[in-house]
């Protein structure tokens, strides 16, 4: 099982960023994929999740209206787009899925918001 994320991103405040997560090694359609971020000094924060089978998404309250999850079934890839970036959105963003044998994580994508 592999979850491979896109590379580091640098954005200005107010901009948006999209992070990709390409899955392999398991049945992509069967398991939801979570998005989690780690902000320095704040620990892990669950952002939401997407069902790759049909694109249905669920969001943590803090992210409603700011994050969108999409799926490209042809490449087994999910995307998270965060808009209206703020300085305190700086952190490492992870995709993750929980299979029968345990939870698997992407390598993380550093998103830095700086002017």
Secondary structure, DSSP 8 states (H G I E B T S, - for coil): -EEEE---EEE-TT--EEEEEEEESS-TTTS-EEEEEEETTTEEEEEEEE-TTT--EEE-GGGTTTEEEEEEGGGTEEEEEE-S--GGG-EEEEEEEEETTEEEE---EEEEE--
